[in-house]
């Protein structure tokens, strides 16, 4: 099957988002099935976060030995299987165990697909990273909409996740089986791969840039509907528009960003996007009417869109350590902020008002904006001497 390698990567991100998003859309049904309180459900779901963080810390050497194709098959198909069997587990302890394994696979998936995308960019001299992450955003957006319709239709959660994961197994298996891994960067690290991935001082500014985007994403995903309800007493449909606009704008901008990054350079694009995110956070924090708040959520989606992919590329291009290690270290910090930031901001909302939760992210955005000067001014083309066939101009 003649499929360009970047499309295999896009599809991998999309399929992971579709299967994980399907489970998230059915959390109320899973909670009822397991007989859990909201707090108990939260403690059960944290298993995936723990598994991801452990994997991001320790799995880079194993990924290097297995290679992109085998790692892709194991992680994309493995996570799909995990999500499919969750509804059939008899109790929360069994679900915790399954989600822990799923989180470990998800962390390895994150490293593998990001590193392979960076290698493909180096090989072809073209930008793919933002579109790759756009595949995840698009998949999550699509599965959220479908999940709501499927749940409304009364289809049992077990069959819903089984059908979604079955599709991912078939499509993912076909696409990843034919993946031909790109060669490692010729100027990459040649030493022994560290067994534990932790951020270095040189990587820290890039991590903070990624954190700025992830914090905005986390607070928008978790709190937008509650914000619209509490501040404006919005109807359920209008309340849900905040998340819909945020996710839709993020997906569209990620899919469209790579040509602009190639033309204007990572530094200017990241600075522009974080400036837009700043305006969005201010609008949400001070909006006197519903429509202005919705504009703010749309701007937050645009502003967050390509910032994390740009940080991933910058981390992978560093030559102090293997790309997989730097990408894993960036992922650690971003995941911690994504999972812990919104709950902490919930305390801000409880004691000072939910508007202040969005204003509280402004200092982090501004610091990230200042640190964009550490990003390259332009994308470095493919290393000279690689005998490769250029990618399609439409890729």
Buried (B, 14 or more C-beta within 10 A) or exposed (E): EEEBBBBBBBBBBBBBBBBBBBBBBBBEBBBEBBEBEEEEBEEBBBBBBBBBBBBBBBBBBBBBEBEBBBBBBBBBBBBBBBBBBBBBBEEBEBBBBBBBBBBBBBBBBBBBBBBBBBBBBBBBBBBBBBBBBBBBBBBBBBBBBBBEEBBEEEEBBBEBBBBBBBBBBEBBBEBBEEBEBBEBBEEBBEEEBBEEBEBEEEBBBBBBBBBBBBBBBBBBBBBBBBBBBBBBEBEEEBBBBBBBBBBBBBBBBBBBBBEBBBEBBBBBBBBBBBBBBBBBBBBBBEBEEBEEBBBBBBBBBBBBBBBBBBBBBBBBBBEEBBBBBBBBBBBBBBBBBBBEBBEEBBEBBEEEEBBEBBBBBBEBBBBBBBBBEBBEEEBEEBBEEBEEEEBEEEB
